[in-house]
Amino acid sequence: MISLDITKAYDSVWRHRILQILSKILINGNMYNYIKNFLSDRKFRVKVSNCLSNIFTQENGIPQESSLAVTIFLLSINDIVKTIETPVTANLFADDLNILCRSSNLNTVQHLLQNSANNITKWLNKTGFNISSQKSQSIIFTKKRKQDSVGIAIVAENTITTYKLPPECSIYTAEALAIYNATLHIMQNKNTTPNNYLVISDSLSSITGIQNITHPSDISKLIQEKTYEASGMGMDICYMWAPGHCGIQGNEKADLEASKAASSPDTPLLNIYT
């Protein structure tokens, strides 16, 4: 989906184009003349405190907050959807336009949306409107992952511990549970001297969640409690984020073992999910 926002929409309306559109609807008559006079020879001044600026003529645009403004503006913009050809669809609300396309092939979607974007560009050149690049964006929606379950793995020196989670679990839940179980593993195997431990995860959201002491998630709260409990046992457990696939051997091995755990029928199942 591509979401587009027209910049300074009301101020960018070409008046002569409005009159051309109206001439095809109203032909002539009093209503046409009334709107023509309404749009013609409009002037304005700016007042700051008791000072008034010079008088300026408004060459283009529609007077905002007037009863006719919305209707006139919609007349000027509604035909933008006619530039969109199937299978691409369009949704227009005021000056916000969404164009959407659905396909199992991402390259096909990209091609069709690009063609639609090119058609919109041609329409913009003919009408005087412009797109706001800061307020426009493209979004890709995908279906839920097809795997039957999610795997997690804890790698500590030569020890590898794996679990399988239900498919309802999110990636965040899996990553946070991996950190939680790594903390439990440390507490259950406190034979290292000195008692300083470092848990490395490539999930920035999980590490950030652990740092949140005001409104932590349920899993983050469990990790915080176990960390505090471990400190009372003389164990100092720290958590660090590392970018995924950056060459850290333990991190790479944990990713590999987690993938294996998800597909292996022998992996123990944790019936915990959020």
N, C-alpha and C positions, 0 to 999 in steps of 0.2 A: 504494500500500500504506500502511496505517496500522498502526503498531506501538504496542501499548499495554502498559503495565506497571501491575499492581495494587499500590498502596502498602500496606505493612504487611499483607500478604495473610493470613498465619497468625493475626495478632492481631485481624483484622477478621471472622473467621468467626463467624456467629451459631449458637450451639449448638442452639437450638431448631429451626433449619432443618435442621441435620445429623440430628437425631432424626426430623424429619418425613420426610426422604429415606430414612433407614434403616428406618423403619416400613413403607415401601412395598416394601422389598427383603427384610428379615428378618422382617417381620410382628411377632413378639415373640420370646420365647425367651431363652435364656441369653446368646447373643452380643449381642443388642440391649441387655439389661440390663447386661452387662459394659461396653459402650461408653458407655451412659448414665451409669453410675457413674464411669467414667473421666473424663467431661467435667464431672461435677457437683461442686459444693462444693470447688473448687480454690483453694488459698491459697498465698501466697508471701511471702518476706521478702528484703531486700537486706542483704548483709554487706559492709562496708568495713573492712578490717583486722580488728579484734576487736569491731567495733560492729555490732549487728544493728538493722535498722529495725523498725517496727511490722509487724504481720501485715496483709496486704491480701487481699481476695477478688478473684479473677480472674473478672469477669462474663462475658467473651466470649473468643474465641480458642481455639487449640489448643496444647497443650503441645508445644513444638518438641523435636526430637531424640528423640522417643519412637518406638517401632516402628510405632505406629498413626497417627502424625501425617500422614504423606504420603498414606496411603489416605483418611483422613477429609477431608483438604483437597481431594483430587481429587474426592471425592464432592460437595463443596460448590461446586466451580467448573466441573465438566465441562459442565453444561447451558448455559453461556454461549454455546457454539457453536450451540445451537439457535435463538438469536435472529438468526443470519445466514441470509439468504435468497439463493438463486441469482439472478443469476450471481456474486454475491460469495462467496468462499470464505474459510475460517478455518483457521488453524493455532494450536494451543494447546500450550504446553510449560510445565508448572507454572503460574506466575502471569504468563507472557508470552503475549500474544495478538497475532497478526498477521491482519489482514483484507485481502484482495486482490481486485482487480477488473481485468479486462482489456478494453480497447475502443480503437478507433481515434479515438473522440471523447472528449476530455478532460472535457467538460461532463457527458457520460453517466457517466463514472467518478466524478466529483465528486458527482453526484446519488445514485448507488447507494451509495457509501461513506458519504455523510451519512445516508442512511436507516438503514444498518447501525449507524452511530455512535449514532443516536437510539434504536434498539432496545437497544443495549448500555447506554445511559444508563437506560432503563426497568428493565433487569435489575439494574443496580447499585442503584437505589433500592429494589428489592424484597429485595435480598440483604445490603445493608449494606457492600458493598465500595466502594472508591474508586480512581480512576485517578490515577497519579502524572504530573502534567503535565510535570515535569522529565525524566522517563525515557521519555516517549511522543513520537512524531514521525510525520510523514507523508513518504513518499518517492514520487517519480514516476520510473519507468523508461521510457526511450524506446529505440526501435530505433536501430541505427547509421545515421548520415546516409546519404542515398541518392545523394549526388553521387559522380561517378566519380573525382574527384581533389580535391586541396586546393591552393589557390593562395596564393602569397606575393608581396608587392610591397615594394620599397624606393623611397622617394621622397626625392630629394636635390635641392633647389632645382628646376631644370627637368628633371631626369633621373629617369626612371621605369624601374626594372628589375623584371621579373616572372619567376617560375618556377612550375612545376607539380610537385606531389608526388604519389606514388602514393596511392590511397585508404586504404591501410593506415596511413598516417601519422596521428598524433594531432594535435589542435590545438596542444598544447604543442610538439610537434616542429616544426610549421610556424612557429609564432611564434619559436622559438629559432633555426631556420634562417634566418629573415628577419633576425634580429639578426646572426647570423654573416655572412651575405652582405652586410649593410650595412657591417660592419667591414671585409670584404675590399674593398668598393667604396671606402671611405675610403682604405685603404692603397694602392690602385691609382690613386687620383686625388688625390694629396697636393699640390694646387696652392694650397690656401687658406693665407693668412697672417693671423694666427698659426695654428699647427697645433693648434688646440683644436676638438674635435668632440663633438657631443652626439647620441646615438642614442636616440630616444624610441619606446617600445613600450607598448601597452595590455595586455600580458601580464605581470601581476604575478608569476606563477610563473616565467616565464623570467628576469625581472630578479633575483628571489630566488635562482634557480639559479646565476646568474653570480656572486653574492656568496658562494656556498658554496665555500669553498676546501678544506674537509676531505674531502667526499664529493660532488664535482660530477658531474652526468651527463656522458655523452660529449660532447654538443653544448656544454654549459656549459664543459667543459674546453677544447674547441677555441677558444671565444670568449675564454677567459682567456689562452690561449697567444698568440692573435693580438693581443690587447690589449697583452700584455707585449712582443711583438715590435714593435708599433707605437710603444710608448714608447721603445724603443731607437733608433727612427728619428726621435725628436724629436716624436712625435705623441701628444697627450693625448686619449684617447677615453673619454668618460663615458657611462653608460647611465642612463636615467631612465624611471620608470613614469608614465604619464598615463592616467586613466580613459578608457575607450572612449566615443566619441560625446559628447565634452564640448566640441566646437567648435574643436579644434585642426585647422587646415586640412590640414596634412600628414598627420595621423593619419587624418582622414576620407578623404582621397584614397587613402592606402595601403589602407584597407579596401575601397574601391570597386574599385581596380585588382586587388586580390587576388581578389575575386569574379569579375571579368572573366577573370583568368588561369586560374581553375579550369575555366571552360567553353570557353575558346578553344582550338581545335586547333593554333594557331600558337605557343602558349607552350612554351618549352623545358622538358623534363622532367628533374627531379633524382631519380635513383634512389637516394635515401638516405632511410631511415626506421628508426624504433625501435619 
